[in-house]
Amino acid sequence: MKYQFIEYADLVKLNKIAKKKNFNQYLGENVLRDLYGKRLLVKFAFVHNGTEMRYVLHGGRGYDVLLFDVDFKDMHLVRTGYLNKEAA
């Protein structure tokens, strides 16, 4: 089964952009540290404010629901592919 996911390195890039653009939903530095090296699975996504996608992400234990805004032009960093159990 294919999933949408965000790699940690891309998450850091997208988070910097979200903070700079003053989006409503981005991750705090402490959360980013806890998620180091993980792939975050997309649970749900929808258009928000007509200018960005709002993603509901799963980051593993303790981070079952994370809201995260991504500009439409940066959506290429949200990937689609196959995951093994160890990757999530």
Buried (B, 14 or more C-beta within 10 A) or exposed (E): EEBBBBBBEBBBBBBEBBEEEEBEBBBEEEBBEBBEEBBBBBBEBEEBEEEBBBBBBBBEEEBEEBBBBBBEEBBEBBBEEEEEEEEB
